[in-house]
Amino acid sequence: MLAAIPAFVWALAFLLLPFNGFGVKDRLDLIDARLDEIQAELRLLNHRVTAAPHGEPAATPPPMRPAVREPDPPEPERPARAEPRLNWPR
């Protein structure tokens, strides 16, 4: 019973305490501002890549070499399946 009273008070305080008391709102505002900055940087980079200056082609990755695949080694020949011989004494 003694342990239930502090637990009840703690749970009641947790429910009544506004979230900005934990600092959640400030952290969410910082994350939101950083996300806006990242989105702006992505828009700028996308604009730079797609906007080709005076007829020059947009930046393209260098051509890739075709993959060279070595042929699989031939499978060894398997002998025909033979049933085991049972030499039981009679």
N, CA, C and O atoms as a GROMACS GRO file, in nm:
protein
  360
    1MET      N    1   0.083  -0.118   0.000
    1MET     CA    2   0.000   0.000   0.000
    1MET      C    3   0.088   0.125   0.000
    1MET      O    4   0.057   0.224  -0.067
    2LEU      N    5   0.197   0.120   0.076
    2LEU     CA    6   0.286   0.235   0.082
    2LEU      C    7   0.350   0.264  -0.053
    2LEU      O    8   0.371   0.380  -0.088
    3ALA      N    9   0.381   0.160  -0.128
    3ALA     CA   10   0.444   0.180  -0.258
    3ALA      C   11   0.343   0.227  -0.362
    3ALA      O   12   0.381   0.288  -0.462
    4ALA      N   13   0.216   0.201  -0.340
    4ALA     CA   14   0.113   0.239  -0.437
    4ALA      C   15   0.088   0.390  -0.436
    4ALA      O   16   0.056   0.448  -0.539
    5ILE      N   17   0.103   0.452  -0.321
    5ILE     CA   18   0.075   0.597  -0.311
    5ILE      C   19   0.176   0.678  -0.393
    5ILE      O   20   0.134   0.764  -0.471
    6PRO      N   21   0.308   0.656  -0.379
    6PRO     CA   22   0.402   0.731  -0.464
    6PRO      C   23   0.384   0.699  -0.613
    6PRO      O   24   0.399   0.787  -0.697
    7ALA      N   25   0.352   0.575  -0.644
    7ALA     CA   26   0.331   0.540  -0.785
    7ALA      C   27   0.209   0.612  -0.840
    7ALA      O   28   0.211   0.659  -0.954
    8PHE      N   29   0.103   0.622  -0.761
    8PHE     CA   30  -0.017   0.693  -0.804
    8PHE      C   31   0.012   0.842  -0.822
    8PHE      O   32  -0.033   0.901  -0.920
    9VAL      N   33   0.085   0.902  -0.730
    9VAL     CA   34   0.120   1.044  -0.741
    9VAL      C   35   0.207   1.068  -0.864
    9VAL      O   36   0.187   1.165  -0.936
   10TRP      N   37   0.304   0.979  -0.887
   10TRP     CA   38   0.390   0.993  -1.005
   10TRP      C   39   0.309   0.982  -1.133
   10TRP      O   40   0.329   1.062  -1.224
   11ALA      N   41   0.217   0.885  -1.142
   11ALA     CA   42   0.134   0.867  -1.261
   11ALA      C   43   0.042   0.988  -1.280
   11ALA      O   44   0.024   1.032  -1.394
   12LEU      N   45  -0.014   1.041  -1.174
   12LEU     CA   46  -0.100   1.158  -1.184
   12LEU      C   47  -0.021   1.280  -1.230
   12LEU      O   48  -0.069   1.358  -1.313
   13ALA      N   49   0.099   1.299  -1.177
   13ALA     CA   50   0.183   1.411  -1.220
   13ALA      C   51   0.222   1.395  -1.366
   13ALA      O   52   0.228   1.494  -1.439
   14PHE      N   53   0.249   1.274  -1.410
   14PHE     CA   54   0.286   1.249  -1.549
   14PHE      C   55   0.171   1.284  -1.642
   14PHE      O   56   0.193   1.340  -1.750
   15LEU      N   57   0.048   1.254  -1.602
   15LEU     CA   58  -0.068   1.284  -1.685
   15LEU      C   59  -0.101   1.434  -1.685
   15LEU      O   60  -0.148   1.485  -1.787
   16LEU      N   61  -0.078   1.502  -1.577
   16LEU     CA   62  -0.113   1.643  -1.567
   16LEU      C   63  -0.004   1.737  -1.616
   16LEU      O   64  -0.032   1.852  -1.650
   17LEU      N   65   0.119   1.689  -1.621
   17LEU     CA   66   0.231   1.772  -1.662
   17LEU      C   67   0.226   1.794  -1.813
   17LEU      O   68   0.220   1.696  -1.887
   18PRO      N   69   0.229   1.917  -1.859
   18PRO     CA   70   0.227   1.939  -2.004
   18PRO      C   71   0.358   1.890  -2.067
   18PRO      O   72   0.462   1.884  -2.002
   19PHE      N   73   0.350   1.856  -2.195
   19PHE     CA   74   0.467   1.800  -2.262
   19PHE      C   75   0.582   1.898  -2.270
   19PHE      O   76   0.698   1.856  -2.272
   20ASN      N   77   0.555   2.027  -2.274
   20ASN     CA   78   0.666   2.121  -2.279
   20ASN      C   79   0.744   2.121  -2.147
   20ASN      O   80   0.855   2.173  -2.141
   21GLY      N   81   0.686   2.063  -2.044
   21GLY     CA   82   0.760   2.046  -1.919
   21GLY      C   83   0.874   1.947  -1.935
   21GLY      O   84   0.975   1.958  -1.866
   22PHE      N   85   0.860   1.853  -2.025
   22PHE     CA   86   0.965   1.757  -2.054
   22PHE      C   87   1.064   1.811  -2.155
   22PHE      O   88   1.172   1.755  -2.172
   23GLY      N   89   1.029   1.919  -2.222
   23GLY     CA   90   1.115   1.974  -2.326
   23GLY      C   91   1.090   1.911  -2.461
   23GLY      O   92   1.171   1.928  -2.553
   24VAL      N   93   0.980   1.840  -2.476
   24VAL     CA   94   0.950   1.773  -2.601
   24VAL      C   95   0.917   1.873  -2.710
   24VAL      O   96   0.960   1.859  -2.825
   25LYS      N   97   0.840   1.976  -2.674
   25LYS     CA   98   0.798   2.074  -2.775
   25LYS      C   99   0.920   2.147  -2.833
   25LYS      O  100   0.927   2.167  -2.955
   26ASP      N  101   1.014   2.185  -2.749
   26ASP     CA  102   1.134   2.254  -2.798
   26ASP      C  103   1.214   2.164  -2.892
   26ASP      O  104   1.264   2.208  -2.996
   27ARG      N  105   1.227   2.037  -2.853
   27ARG     CA  106   1.302   1.944  -2.937
   27ARG      C  107   1.232   1.922  -3.070
   27ARG      O  108   1.297   1.914  -3.174
   28LEU      N  109   1.100   1.911  -3.067
   28LEU     CA  110   1.026   1.894  -3.192
   28LEU      C  111   1.038   2.016  -3.281
   28LEU      O  112   1.047   2.003  -3.403
   29ASP      N  113   1.039   2.135  -3.222
   29ASP     CA  114   1.057   2.257  -3.301
   29ASP      C  115   1.195   2.259  -3.367
   29ASP      O  116   1.208   2.299  -3.482
   30LEU      N  117   1.298   2.216  -3.293
   30LEU     CA  118   1.433   2.212  -3.350
   30LEU      C  119   1.442   2.110  -3.463
   30LEU      O  120   1.504   2.136  -3.566
   31ILE      N  121   1.380   1.995  -3.444
   31ILE     CA  122   1.381   1.893  -3.548
   31ILE      C  123   1.307   1.942  -3.671
   31ILE      O  124   1.351   1.918  -3.783
   32ASP      N  125   1.195   2.010  -3.651
   32ASP     CA  126   1.118   2.064  -3.763
   32ASP      C  127   1.198   2.169  -3.840
   32ASP      O  128   1.195   2.171  -3.963
   33ALA      N  129   1.269   2.255  -3.769
   33ALA     CA  130   1.351   2.357  -3.835
   33ALA      C  131   1.464   2.292  -3.914
   33ALA      O  132   1.494   2.333  -4.026
   34ARG      N  133   1.527   2.191  -3.856
   34ARG     CA  134   1.635   2.122  -3.926
   34ARG      C  135   1.583   2.049  -4.050
   34ARG      O  136   1.650   2.045  -4.153
   35LEU      N  137   1.465   1.991  -4.039
   35LEU     CA  138   1.405   1.924  -4.154
   35LEU      C  139   1.376   2.023  -4.266
   35LEU      O  140   1.395   1.991  -4.383
   36ASP      N  141   1.330   2.143  -4.231
   36ASP     CA  142   1.308   2.246  -4.333
   36ASP      C  143   1.438   2.285  -4.402
   36ASP      O  144   1.440   2.306  -4.523
   37GLU      N  145   1.547   2.294  -4.325
   37GLU     CA  146   1.677   2.326  -4.384
   37GLU      C  147   1.723   2.216  -4.480
   37GLU      O  148   1.773   2.245  -4.589
   38ILE      N  149   1.706   2.092  -4.440
   38ILE     CA  150   1.747   1.980  -4.524
   38ILE      C  151   1.666   1.977  -4.653
   38ILE      O  152   1.720   1.953  -4.760
   39GLN      N  153   1.535   2.003  -4.642
   39GLN     CA  154   1.452   2.005  -4.763
   39GLN      C  155   1.493   2.117  -4.856
   39GLN      O  156   1.493   2.100  -4.978
   40ALA      N  157   1.529   2.234  -4.801
   40ALA     CA  158   1.574   2.345  -4.884
   40ALA      C  159   1.705   2.309  -4.955
   40ALA      O  160   1.723   2.342  -5.072
   41GLU      N  161   1.796   2.243  -4.884
   41GLU     CA  162   1.923   2.201  -4.946
   41GLU      C  163   1.898   2.100  -5.058
   41GLU      O  164   1.962   2.106  -5.162
   42LEU      N  165   1.806   2.008  -5.035
   42LEU     CA  166   1.774   1.910  -5.139
   42LEU      C  167   1.714   1.976  -5.262
   42LEU      O  168   1.747   1.939  -5.375
   43ARG      N  169   1.626   2.074  -5.241
   43ARG     CA  170   1.568   2.146  -5.355
   43ARG      C  171   1.677   2.217  -5.434
   43ARG      O  172   1.677   2.215  -5.557
   44LEU      N  173   1.771   2.280  -5.363
   44LEU     CA  174   1.880   2.352  -5.429
   44LEU      C  175   1.968   2.255  -5.509
   44LEU      O  176   2.003   2.284  -5.624
   45LEU      N  177   2.003   2.143  -5.450
   45LEU     CA  178   2.085   2.044  -5.520
   45LEU      C  179   2.012   1.988  -5.642
   45LEU      O  180   2.072   1.968  -5.748
   46ASN      N  181   1.884   1.963  -5.627
   46ASN     CA  182   1.806   1.911  -5.739
   46ASN      C  183   1.800   2.014  -5.851
   46ASN      O  184   1.807   1.979  -5.968
   47HIS      N  185   1.786   2.140  -5.815
   47HIS     CA  186   1.781   2.246  -5.916
   47HIS      C  187   1.916   2.257  -5.989
   47HIS      O  188   1.919   2.278  -6.110
   48ARG      N  189   2.026   2.244  -5.915
   48ARG     CA  190   2.158   2.252  -5.977
   48ARG      C  191   2.182   2.138  -6.075
   48ARG      O  192   2.241   2.158  -6.181
   49VAL      N  193   2.137   2.018  -6.040
   49VAL     CA  194   2.160   1.902  -6.124
   49VAL      C  195   2.075   1.909  -6.250
   49VAL      O  196   2.122   1.878  -6.359
   50THR      N  197   1.949   1.949  -6.235
   50THR     CA  198   1.859   1.948  -6.350
   50THR      C  199   1.878   2.069  -6.440
   50THR      O  200   1.847   2.060  -6.559
   51ALA      N  201   1.927   2.180  -6.390
   51ALA     CA  202   1.945   2.299  -6.472
   51ALA      C  203   2.083   2.293  -6.538
   51ALA      O  204   2.185   2.317  -6.474
   52ALA      N  205   2.084   2.261  -6.667
   52ALA     CA  206   2.211   2.252  -6.740
   52ALA      C  207   2.242   2.389  -6.800
   52ALA      O  208   2.154   2.450  -6.861
   53PRO      N  209   2.365   2.440  -6.785
   53PRO     CA  210   2.398   2.572  -6.838
   53PRO      C  211   2.417   2.571  -6.990
   53PRO      O  212   2.499   2.495  -7.040
   54HIS      N  213   2.343   2.652  -7.061
   54HIS     CA  214   2.358   2.680  -7.204
   54HIS      C  215   2.378   2.557  -7.290
   54HIS      O  216   2.480   2.544  -7.358
   55GLY      N  217   2.286   2.469  -7.289
   55GLY     CA  218   2.288   2.356  -7.380
   55GLY      C  219   2.378   2.242  -7.341
   55GLY      O  220   2.380   2.139  -7.409
   56GLU      N  221   2.452   2.256  -7.235
   56GLU     CA  222   2.535   2.144  -7.191
   56GLU      C  223   2.445   2.040  -7.125
   56GLU      O  224   2.348   2.075  -7.059
   57PRO      N  225   2.477   1.915  -7.143
   57PRO     CA  226   2.392   1.814  -7.081
   57PRO      C  227   2.403   1.819  -6.929
   57PRO      O  228   2.505   1.862  -6.874
   58ALA      N  229   2.300   1.777  -6.864
   58ALA     CA  230   2.302   1.772  -6.717
   58ALA      C  231   2.406   1.671  -6.673
   58ALA      O  232   2.445   1.582  -6.749
   59ALA      N  233   2.449   1.684  -6.551
   59ALA     CA  234   2.551   1.594  -6.498
   59ALA      C  235   2.500   1.451  -6.502
   59ALA      O  236   2.394   1.419  -6.447
   60THR      N  237   2.574   1.366  -6.567
   60THR     CA  238   2.537   1.225  -6.574
   60THR      C  239   2.650   1.144  -6.514
   60THR      O  240   2.766   1.183  -6.520
   61PRO      N  241   2.616   1.030  -6.458
   61PRO     CA  242   2.722   0.947  -6.403
   61PRO      C  243   2.806   0.888  -6.516
   61PRO      O  244   2.756   0.873  -6.628
   62PRO      N  245   2.930   0.855  -6.489
   62PRO     CA  246   3.014   0.795  -6.593
   62PRO      C  247   2.956   0.662  -6.636
   62PRO      O  248   2.890   0.594  -6.557
   63PRO      N  249   2.980   0.623  -6.762
   63PRO     CA  250   2.924   0.496  -6.808
   63PRO      C  251   2.986   0.379  -6.731
   63PRO      O  252   3.103   0.383  -6.692
   64MET      N  253   2.905   0.278  -6.711
   64MET     CA  254   2.951   0.163  -6.635
   64MET      C  255   3.005   0.057  -6.729
   64MET      O  256   2.953   0.038  -6.839
   65ARG      N  257   3.109  -0.012  -6.684
   65ARG     CA  258   3.161  -0.124  -6.761
   65ARG      C  259   3.061  -0.238  -6.753
   65ARG      O  260   2.998  -0.258  -6.649
   66PRO      N  261   3.047  -0.312  -6.861
   66PRO     CA  262   2.958  -0.428  -6.850
   66PRO      C  263   3.019  -0.531  -6.755
   66PRO      O  264   3.141  -0.550  -6.752
   67ALA      N  265   2.936  -0.594  -6.682
   67ALA     CA  266   2.983  -0.694  -6.587
   67ALA      C  267   3.032  -0.816  -6.662
   67ALA      O  268   2.965  -0.866  -6.752
   68VAL      N  269   3.148  -0.863  -6.624
   68VAL     CA  270   3.204  -0.983  -6.686
   68VAL      C  271   3.181  -1.098  -6.590
   68VAL      O  272   3.227  -1.097  -6.476
   69ARG      N  273   3.108  -1.196  -6.639
   69ARG     CA  274   3.078  -1.310  -6.554
   69ARG      C  275   3.151  -1.431  -6.607
   69ARG      O  276   3.141  -1.466  -6.725
   70GLU      N  277   3.224  -1.493  -6.519
   70GLU     CA  278   3.296  -1.613  -6.559
   70GLU      C  279   3.197  -1.728  -6.570
   70GLU      O  280   3.103  -1.738  -6.491
   71PRO      N  281   3.217  -1.816  -6.670
   71PRO     CA  282   3.124  -1.928  -6.683
   71PRO      C  283   3.135  -2.022  -6.564
   71PRO      O  284   3.242  -2.036  -6.504
   72ASP      N  285   3.025  -2.085  -6.534
   72ASP     CA  286   3.025  -2.180  -6.423
   72ASP      C  287   3.108  -2.302  -6.460
   72ASP      O  288   3.105  -2.346  -6.575
   73PRO      N  289   3.182  -2.357  -6.365
   73PRO     CA  290   3.260  -2.478  -6.396
   73PRO      C  291   3.165  -2.593  -6.426
   73PRO      O  292   3.056  -2.600  -6.369
   74PRO      N  293   3.206  -2.683  -6.514
   74PRO     CA  294   3.118  -2.795  -6.544
   74PRO      C  295   3.101  -2.885  -6.423
   74PRO      O  296   3.192  -2.905  -6.343
   75GLU      N  297   2.981  -2.939  -6.411
   75GLU     CA  298   2.954  -3.027  -6.298
   75GLU      C  299   3.019  -3.162  -6.322
   75GLU      O  300   3.016  -3.211  -6.435
   76PRO      N  301   3.076  -3.225  -6.219
   76PRO     CA  302   3.138  -3.357  -6.238
   76PRO      C  303   3.029  -3.460  -6.270
   76PRO      O  304   2.916  -3.452  -6.221
   77GLU      N  305   3.068  -3.555  -6.352
   77GLU     CA  306   2.971  -3.659  -6.388
   77GLU      C  307   2.948  -3.750  -6.268
   77GLU      O  308   3.040  -3.790  -6.198
   78ARG      N  309   2.822  -3.779  -6.246
   78ARG     CA  310   2.786  -3.867  -6.135
   78ARG      C  311   2.761  -4.006  -6.190
   78ARG      O  312   2.699  -4.023  -6.296
   79PRO      N  313   2.808  -4.106  -6.117
   79PRO     CA  314   2.777  -4.242  -6.162
   79PRO      C  315   2.629  -4.270  -6.144
   79PRO      O  316   2.562  -4.209  -6.061
   80ALA      N  317   2.580  -4.362  -6.223
   80ALA     CA  318   2.439  -4.399  -6.211
   80ALA      C  319   2.414  -4.451  -6.070
   80ALA      O  320   2.502  -4.511  -6.009
   81ARG      N  321   2.296  -4.429  -6.022
   81ARG     CA  322   2.264  -4.470  -5.885
   81ARG      C  323   2.254  -4.622  -5.879
   81ARG      O  324   2.183  -4.685  -5.957
   82ALA      N  325   2.324  -4.676  -5.786
   82ALA     CA  326   2.319  -4.821  -5.765
   82ALA      C  327   2.262  -4.848  -5.627
   82ALA      O  328   2.297  -4.781  -5.530
   83GLU      N  329   2.177  -4.946  -5.620
   83GLU     CA  330   2.120  -4.983  -5.491
   83GLU      C  331   2.227  -5.055  -5.410
   83GLU      O  332   2.312  -5.123  -5.467
   84PRO      N  333   2.226  -5.042  -5.281
   84PRO     CA  334   2.326  -5.110  -5.199
   84PRO      C  335   2.304  -5.262  -5.203
   84PRO      O  336   2.192  -5.311  -5.212
   85ARG      N  337   2.412  -5.332  -5.198
   85ARG     CA  338   2.406  -5.478  -5.197
   85ARG      C  339   2.407  -5.526  -5.053
   85ARG      O  340   2.491  -5.487  -4.972
   86LEU      N  341   2.314  -5.611  -5.025
   86LEU     CA  342   2.305  -5.665  -4.890
   86LEU      C  343   2.351  -5.810  -4.894
   86LEU      O  344   2.288  -5.894  -4.959
   87ASN      N  345   2.455  -5.839  -4.827
   87ASN     CA  346   2.508  -5.976  -4.821
   87ASN      C  347   2.478  -6.031  -4.682
   87ASN      O  348   2.564  -6.037  -4.595
   88TRP      N  349   2.354  -6.071  -4.664
   88TRP     CA  350   2.314  -6.126  -4.536
   88TRP      C  351   2.355  -6.273  -4.529
   88TRP      O  352   2.342  -6.346  -4.627
   89PRO      N  353   2.402  -6.315  -4.414
   89PRO     CA  354   2.432  -6.457  -4.402
   89PRO      C  355   2.302  -6.538  -4.400
   89PRO      O  356   2.203  -6.496  -4.340
   90ARG      N  357   2.304  -6.654  -4.465
   90ARG     CA  358   2.183  -6.738  -4.471
   90ARG      C  359   2.186  -6.847  -4.371
   90ARG      O  360   2.092  -6.926  -4.362
   0.00000   0.00000   0.00000
